[in-house]
């Protein structure tokens, strides 16, 4: 099962972005450097009388009679569950599950985690095929947690054409969800983060049915003049200060550079902020593939001086456990039949490009769905993982070529989205499926060309290089 140390998430409301999209984006960081992932699409299906049984907890949940088509990024080896992680359904509703969080010990004394409930491995499968809006997603997942319980503390995000909803679990059976203000962004780095919850404002907040009574009965609210979810249910330990909050600090440093009084270990940074300027997909990609670039805390020591201790001080966003990053974008400036895009990067995100996949599709490229347990560079996951092994020991030798490669892929991806928008016609699902094949094929080709360059250059860097007579 996955350790409680995974993932980094960023949410962007439609008025905070450059093009009016809603964005839910998250890095999946596995329980070790090796956790092979694939990208698939599930067809819509009628399934009267069907139920789901968890491979992890054994919980059995009856399912609705009809499941919508949806994309997902599950584990290649599903012996311990699917862990579908992120996807968009045919109604253009996105879901990202999960961002690992923590509930404080006081709360867990009254509502402990359960062994036979609904955990991360099942959440996408139980929710995304059955929802028509982001708010409906939060409500469905919340109701399932109340009924069956959960064995983990997590946050989960949903988006549709208009809204982004963010849900946090608390203990075994409690939760709250909020609608992200349209003109804000939010960063979630493995913490309980939601702050003031307005219990009367059901347009913007949803909570477990007994949440208020539970808090009152057990005297859990340290600030009784307000209902601050973070203060009631969250943690504020040294692990938060060094593992979690620095990622929020860096994101807010990027998107609100005018704020100069925050420190990486601050425990009171706001969850949501209005960005200094509107954010583009490229801004989200940069954040998710960053490693404290330009600060003393960059483990690669790039662009700024930092001691070895500084460079190992805080947990970076790009790291060895990166597996698959998904940016779920629902656009508002094109027709609904091609408005949804799932941008995917696999491997180590400081090197891997993001590929835009339209989600109104019937299939995914072979090298995205044929991921194996053994290393095989014929699939994208292992190609990018292998590249990271080659690049990291000689990062400064390769960084210029890697950055040029990623910039070129980024521009190409933008051009492909625009070209597809312009040309879409006929059977839209078939057209988009083929368009995705072309886009992914070109970026895979460019990745293999980089692989060729890195291997050939690396052969010139050996410490055993020696020519006869060179020291005479």
Phi and psi in degrees as a GROMACS rama.xvg file:
@    title "Ramachandran Plot"
@    xaxis  label "Phi"
@    yaxis  label "Psi"
@TYPE xy
-77.8684  143.533  UNK-2
-76.8032  156.757  UNK-3
-84.0444  62.1686  UNK-4
-149.315  27.0534  UNK-5
-105.471  146.6  UNK-6
83.8662  155.636  UNK-7
-139.592  135.286  UNK-8
-128.318  147.515  UNK-9
-136.598  136.837  UNK-10
-119.295  142.338  UNK-11
-134.731  121.942  UNK-12
-73.5346  159.809  UNK-13
-67.0863  -25.2264  UNK-14
-88.8517  -3.82097  UNK-15
-96.7927  -9.83529  UNK-16
-100.085  159.783  UNK-17
-68.5857  -31.6697  UNK-18
-113.952  10.0274  UNK-19
80.4311  11.125  UNK-20
-76.5637  154.797  UNK-21
-93.656  143.174  UNK-22
-134.689  128.128  UNK-23
-122.619  120.986  UNK-24
-138.109  140.378  UNK-25
-155.739  140.605  UNK-26
-87.3203  127.799  UNK-27
-90.9303  118.456  UNK-28
-111.359  112.255  UNK-29
-71.38  -178.102  UNK-30
-80.4383  4.8924  UNK-31
-169.815  174.198  UNK-32
-59.8421  -23.8671  UNK-33
-112.924  114.944  UNK-34
-156.921  72.2009  UNK-35
-55.2953  136.455  UNK-36
-124.56  149.343  UNK-37
-131.006  166.921  UNK-38
-119.749  122.963  UNK-39
-135.253  168.421  UNK-40
-129.427  132.307  UNK-41
-99.105  130.851  UNK-42
-71.5276  158.641  UNK-43
-63.895  148.135  UNK-44
-150.459  140.989  UNK-45
-89.4245  133.151  UNK-46
-147.071  50.4013  UNK-47
-54.4346  127.922  UNK-48
83.7738  3.98817  UNK-49
-75.7685  156.941  UNK-50
-142.706  163.046  UNK-51
-114.809  134.227  UNK-52
-120.668  124.843  UNK-53
-72.9132  133.454  UNK-54
-72.8083  -16.8152  UNK-55
-95.8156  -49.8059  UNK-56
-108.187  -15.2723  UNK-57
82.2725  -1.94657  UNK-58
-62.8421  138.081  UNK-59
-112.613  127.254  UNK-60
-126.991  122.871  UNK-61
-66.2728  145.657  UNK-62
-110.511  151.144  UNK-63
-58.0276  161.089  UNK-64
-70.4613  -22.51  UNK-65
-131.412  134.477  UNK-66
-112.36  129.67  UNK-67
-73.6439  155.413  UNK-68
-62.8071  143.481  UNK-69
-155.877  155.26  UNK-70
-93.6062  161.197  UNK-71
-159.47  161.696  UNK-72
-124.317  72.1482  UNK-73
-79.5467  170.103  UNK-74
-67.1542  147.143  UNK-75
-69.3803  -41.6383  UNK-76
-96.9496  111.023  UNK-77
-104.574  23.9613  UNK-78
-65.0452  -25.5627  UNK-79
-113.99  30.0236  UNK-80
113.577  163.883  UNK-81
-80.0731  -42.4905  UNK-82
49.4287  65.0462  UNK-83
-72.537  -22.5306  UNK-84
72.0296  -55.8347  UNK-85
-157.795  140.373  UNK-86
-174.708  175.902  UNK-87
-132.51  135.804  UNK-88
-94.5696  178.496  UNK-89
-69.2783  -12.6157  UNK-90
-95.7365  13.8719  UNK-91
62.1085  44.2875  UNK-92
-112.785  126.136  UNK-93
-102.382  152.648  UNK-94
-146.534  135.047  UNK-95
-124.185  121.315  UNK-96
-148.391  115.59  UNK-97
-143.144  169.679  UNK-98
-102.84  114.52  UNK-99
-64.8864  132.538  UNK-100
-127.015  -159.799  UNK-101
-149.932  142.171  UNK-102
-106.681  140.203  UNK-103
-71.3991  159.825  UNK-104
-63.1926  -33.1316  UNK-105
-61.1631  -47.105  UNK-106
-65.6595  -41.6589  UNK-107
-65.2403  -19.1756  UNK-108
-66.1504  -27.1294  UNK-109
-104.948  -23.7047  UNK-110
-140.18  75.7807  UNK-111
-67.9053  156.43  UNK-112
-63.6492  153.895  UNK-113
-113.802  158.476  UNK-114
-93.076  -14.498  UNK-115
-124.116  35.5293  UNK-116
-110.644  -154.335  UNK-117
-101.878  116.138  UNK-118
-110.578  -177.743  UNK-119
-50.6035  -41.6726  UNK-120
-59.4348  -21.6174  UNK-121
-110.15  -10.7714  UNK-122
-65.59  -47.2972  UNK-123
-59.8102  -45.8827  UNK-124
-61.8399  -35.677  UNK-125
-86.2828  -14.3214  UNK-126
-120.446  -52.7305  UNK-127
-58.3019  -37.9309  UNK-128
-72.3082  -1.47576  UNK-129
-126.119  13.4339  UNK-130
-121.54  150.426  UNK-131
-110.371  -7.11764  UNK-132
-156.48  165.531  UNK-133
-63.4955  -43.3154  UNK-134
-63.211  -39.9607  UNK-135
-63.1701  -34.9192  UNK-136
-62.2887  -45.5056  UNK-137
-62.5384  -40.9265  UNK-138
-66.6689  -41.8929  UNK-139
-66.019  -47.5738  UNK-140
-63.1722  -41.861  UNK-141
-59.7494  -43.1612  UNK-142
-64.2786  -38.2177  UNK-143
-65.0489  -40.7554  UNK-144
-65.1796  -42.2127  UNK-145
-60.0904  -41.2206  UNK-146
-77.463  -45.9773  UNK-147
-104.684  -17.5962  UNK-148
78.8669  172.025  UNK-149
-140.877  152.237  UNK-150
-100.912  9.57235  UNK-151
-140.93  159.119  UNK-152
-100.776  127.77  UNK-153
-147.027  159.691  UNK-154
-117.987  150.179  UNK-155
-138.501  140.093  UNK-156
-123.297  149.18  UNK-157
-134.58  149.093  UNK-158
-145.401  152.905  UNK-159
-136.703  -165.264  UNK-160
-59.3126  -32.3304  UNK-161
-109.84  -32.5116  UNK-162
-127.964  154.816  UNK-163
-119.088  126.38  UNK-164
-116.318  142.628  UNK-165
-129.908  125.609  UNK-166
-118.53  138.191  UNK-167
-122.327  134.481  UNK-168
-87.0021  159.015  UNK-169
-147.433  114.733  UNK-170
69.6494  -161.66  UNK-171
-78.9133  -24.4803  UNK-172
-138.965  6.87038  UNK-173
-115.737  159.157  UNK-174
-168.192  163.47  UNK-175
-148.677  155.25  UNK-176
-139.351  149.493  UNK-177
-134.14  150.655  UNK-178
-87.3829  122.525  UNK-179
-64.5024  126.965  UNK-180
-53.9273  135.622  UNK-181
-58.7334  -29.6053  UNK-182
-97.5526  21.5647  UNK-183
-126.646  165.851  UNK-184
-122.437  164.555  UNK-185
-145.359  145.783  UNK-186
-119.714  131.929  UNK-187
-121.683  111.143  UNK-188
-117.816  63.3268  UNK-189
66.7632  39.5234  UNK-190
-138.38  156.98  UNK-191
-75.871  121.485  UNK-192
-125.379  -22.9895  UNK-193
-59.2481  136.413  UNK-194
-104.217  -120.365  UNK-195
-64.6019  126.887  UNK-196
-109.684  119.636  UNK-197
-87.3208  102.279  UNK-198
-68.2351  -16.0983  UNK-199
-91.3225  -14.7584  UNK-200
-97.5306  82.0471  UNK-201
-76.477  -7.51278  UNK-202
-73.431  -26.696  UNK-203
-121.774  -7.73237  UNK-204
-141.005  141.834  UNK-205
-130.577  145.19  UNK-206
-142.219  162.939  UNK-207
-57.5878  146.904  UNK-208
-57.1362  -35.7129  UNK-209
-107.36  17.4102  UNK-210
-60.2013  -47.225  UNK-211
-64.1129  -44.7175  UNK-212
-65.1673  -38.9669  UNK-213
-61.3622  -45.596  UNK-214
-64.7418  -42.4627  UNK-215
-67.8926  -44.0952  UNK-216
-59.4683  -36.8155  UNK-217
-105.175  10.9288  UNK-218
53.0817  54.6789  UNK-219
-97.1169  -8.38323  UNK-220
-95.2527  109.877  UNK-221
-78.348  -11.5315  UNK-222
-127.359  75.4755  UNK-223
-64.7768  -12.4479  UNK-224
-75.9433  -12.3708  UNK-225
-146.157  162.283  UNK-226
-106.895  87.3833  UNK-227
-96.8619  105.59  UNK-228
-60.454  -40.0221  UNK-229
-61.7871  -44.6982  UNK-230
-69.0624  -34.9084  UNK-231
-75.3382  -45.3786  UNK-232
-111.056  -16.8343  UNK-233
-85.8815  -176.989  UNK-234
-120.611  158.763  UNK-235
-143.062  45.5104  UNK-236
-90.5368  178.389  UNK-237
-63.3479  -31.9321  UNK-238
-64.8899  -36.0404  UNK-239
-61.9627  -44.2373  UNK-240
-65.8947  -30.5429  UNK-241
-108.138  -23.4947  UNK-242
-98.1853  -34.281  UNK-243
-109.23  -60.7325  UNK-244
-60.8055  -28.0164  UNK-245
-59.7554  -28.8745  UNK-246
-70.2405  -39.6895  UNK-247
-62.6501  -45.4061  UNK-248
-55.1846  -45.5802  UNK-249
-68.8197  -41.5388  UNK-250
-62.2627  -42.7753  UNK-251
-71.8102  -27.2902  UNK-252
-65.9345  -38.8254  UNK-253
-67.6833  -45.8354  UNK-254
-98.2118  -11.5415  UNK-255
-136.854  66.4505  UNK-256
-63.6371  -15.6429  UNK-257
-70.8798  -16.0074  UNK-258
-86.9155  114.159  UNK-259
-117.242  -1.69813  UNK-260
-100.454  5.33458  UNK-261
-89.6241  146.25  UNK-262
-115.579  154.445  UNK-263
-56.7134  -28.8364  UNK-264
-96.3539  5.2288  UNK-265
-60.4474  136.488  UNK-266
-98.8026  -0.243808  UNK-267
-122.064  23.3548  UNK-268
-66.2209  140.499  UNK-269
-66.55  148.912  UNK-270
-71.2029  -43.8548  UNK-271
-112.482  144.731  UNK-272
-142.407  152.859  UNK-273
-84.1593  123.978  UNK-274
-68.9823  152.386  UNK-275
-63.049  -33.1512  UNK-276
-142.015  159.265  UNK-277
-66.8779  148.016  UNK-278
-99.1865  142.93  UNK-279
-109.331  167.981  UNK-280
-53.5676  -39.5479  UNK-281
-61.9615  -33.467  UNK-282
-65.5936  -42.5217  UNK-283
-64.0065  -44.1085  UNK-284
-60.5599  -43.7377  UNK-285
-61.0039  -45.8992  UNK-286
-59.7429  -47.1917  UNK-287
-69.5921  -19.9627  UNK-288
-106.729  14.4285  UNK-289
-88.4554  163.953  UNK-290
-145.602  49.4617  UNK-291
60.1334  37.9832  UNK-292
-51.0223  135.675  UNK-293
77.5077  11.9473  UNK-294
-126.072  165.818  UNK-295
-65.8386  -11.2589  UNK-296
-93.0929  3.14567  UNK-297
-69.3856  118.011  UNK-298
-64.1394  -16.8654  UNK-299
-90.0436  -4.4235  UNK-300
62.2769  38.4589  UNK-301
-95.7261  130.884  UNK-302
69.7824  -10.1643  UNK-303
-148.684  144.021  UNK-304
-77.896  140.542  UNK-305
-156.638  142.12  UNK-306
-69.8664  160.998  UNK-307
-53.941  -35.7238  UNK-308
-67.2578  -42.1837  UNK-309
-59.8786  -42.4957  UNK-310
-68.6449  -16.0709  UNK-311
-112.527  14.5115  UNK-312
-76.1913  -42.2129  UNK-313
-124.534  148.624  UNK-314
-69.3191  119.259  UNK-315
-79.1635  171.806  UNK-316
-82.4459  -53.1002  UNK-317
-77.4752  123.978  UNK-318
-156.187  173.281  UNK-319
-61.1252  -29.4637  UNK-320
-84.3367  4.07871  UNK-321
-56.5486  134.231  UNK-322
-122.6  -61.2605  UNK-323
-147.346  130.186  UNK-324
-111.122  130.606  UNK-325
-123.97  128.398  UNK-326
-108.507  112.342  UNK-327
-94.7112  110.124  UNK-328
-116.443  121.702  UNK-329
-112.355  113.901  UNK-330
-91.5157  158.143  UNK-331
-118.092  1.77119  UNK-332
-110.333  13.5201  UNK-333
-139.942  163.805  UNK-334
-59.6688  153.018  UNK-335
-61.7261  -28.1076  UNK-336
-71.0314  -10.8786  UNK-337
-139.461  32.0151  UNK-338
-84.2002  -22.1476  UNK-339
-99.0416  129.997  UNK-340
-132.846  132.556  UNK-341
-108.9  106.041  UNK-342
-82.3225  127.529  UNK-343
-125.735  133.726  UNK-344
-126.631  137.657  UNK-345
-121.145  147.599  UNK-346
102.745  -136.841  UNK-347
-101.789  116.559  UNK-348
-72.569  -13.7216  UNK-349
-68.0887  -17.322  UNK-350
-117.32  -25.7958  UNK-351
-85.6024  137.357  UNK-352
-81.8468  155.584  UNK-353
-90.4516  134.138  UNK-354
-112.879  127.169  UNK-355
-84.6804  117.846  UNK-356
-110.625  113.517  UNK-357
-60.9844  140.252  UNK-358
-101.864  -5.70462  UNK-359
-82.3512  72.5073  UNK-360
-136.313  168.372  UNK-361
-112.976  -10.402  UNK-362
-158.75  165.044  UNK-363
-122.121  158.164  UNK-364
-59.3494  146.805  UNK-365
-57.4019  -40.4036  UNK-366
-77.5152  -0.763684  UNK-367
-99.498  -20.6302  UNK-368
-111.319  -3.15399  UNK-369
-101.147  26.4612  UNK-370
-60.6471  133.483  UNK-371
-110.358  164.112  UNK-372
-74.0267  -35.2384  UNK-373
-86.2031  152.853  UNK-374
-62.0933  126.873  UNK-375
-154.427  106.872  UNK-376
-73.1681  5.78643  UNK-377
-74.3499  -14.3308  UNK-378
-112.434  153.716  UNK-379
-65.0098  -39.5384  UNK-380
-56.1207  -52.98  UNK-381
-73.9213  -28.9721  UNK-382
-60.2364  -46.8421  UNK-383
-72.8687  -35.7262  UNK-384
-64.2685  -40.5054  UNK-385
-66.3636  -40.1178  UNK-386
-57.361  -41.241  UNK-387
-64.2474  -35.8836  UNK-388
-63.8366  -37.6163  UNK-389
-75.7129  -37.2161  UNK-390
-78.9637  -43.9113  UNK-391
-56.3031  -43.1848  UNK-392
-64.6264  -19.0125  UNK-393
-129.002  41.1113  UNK-394
-50.5693  -47.0033  UNK-395
-72.8964  -20.2266  UNK-396
-74.1381  -30.3375  UNK-397
-106.599  -13.6856  UNK-398
-59.9111  -35.9053  UNK-399
-64.774  -43.818  UNK-400
-66.9267  -39.6046  UNK-401
-64.6417  -44.9389  UNK-402
-64.7538  -39.1234  UNK-403
-64.1379  -40.8614  UNK-404
-60.7606  -48.6733  UNK-405
-66.7309  -39.943  UNK-406
-62.3896  -42.2566  UNK-407
-63.6277  -41.2801  UNK-408
-66.0919  -38.0656  UNK-409
-62.7005  -45.44  UNK-410
-64.9649  -42.6471  UNK-411
-61.7631  -42.1713  UNK-412
-60.9497  -43.9518  UNK-413
-58.913  -43.9108  UNK-414
-66.24  -35.7865  UNK-415
-69.5224  -38.8788  UNK-416
-61.4131  -46.0636  UNK-417
-63.3523  -42.9059  UNK-418
-65.4286  -39.2309  UNK-419
-67.368  -44.0432  UNK-420
-55.9288  -41.354  UNK-421
-71.1826  -34.4105  UNK-422
-100.523  -10.7555  UNK-423
-55.2522  134.107  UNK-424
-166.652  171.511  UNK-425
63.6675  -136.691  UNK-426
-72.9729  100.03  UNK-427
-62.9033  -42.9012  UNK-428
-60.7287  -43.5329  UNK-429
-65.3636  -41.4958  UNK-430
-62.4483  -45.8384  UNK-431
-69.1612  -35.7404  UNK-432
-59.7004  -44.6888  UNK-433
-69.224  -38.7301  UNK-434
-62.0304  -42.5305  UNK-435
-59.1785  -39.7052  UNK-436
-60.2519  -42.1199  UNK-437
-65.733  -47.3865  UNK-438
-61.4159  -51.2235  UNK-439
-64.88  -37.3031  UNK-440
-61.5104  -42.1946  UNK-441
-66.9125  -42.1259  UNK-442
-70.9361  -34.9279  UNK-443
-63.0077  -40.0351  UNK-444
-61.1455  -45.5246  UNK-445
-65.5327  -35.3479  UNK-446
-65.4032  -39.9478  UNK-447
-68.0555  -32.7102  UNK-448
-66.5208  -39.9747  UNK-449
-63.8344  -42.336  UNK-450
-56.0748  -45.0907  UNK-451
-59.8865  -45.9907  UNK-452
-62.8777  -44.8207  UNK-453
-65.0604  -45.303  UNK-454
-62.0967  -46.458  UNK-455
-66.6481  -39.9181  UNK-456
-69.2476  -37.7074  UNK-457
-61.2316  -30.9709  UNK-458
-67.0945  -15.591  UNK-459
-91.1539  -4.00205  UNK-460
-102.365  5.8798  UNK-461
-63.0159  139.631  UNK-462
-72.6872  -11.3133  UNK-463
-95.7009  4.86136  UNK-464
-58.6256  130.165  UNK-465
-156.658  130.119  UNK-466
-116.701  140.49  UNK-467
-57.3124  127.823  UNK-468
84.6206  1.70281  UNK-469
-67.5762  -23.2763  UNK-470
-108.012  10.7849  UNK-471
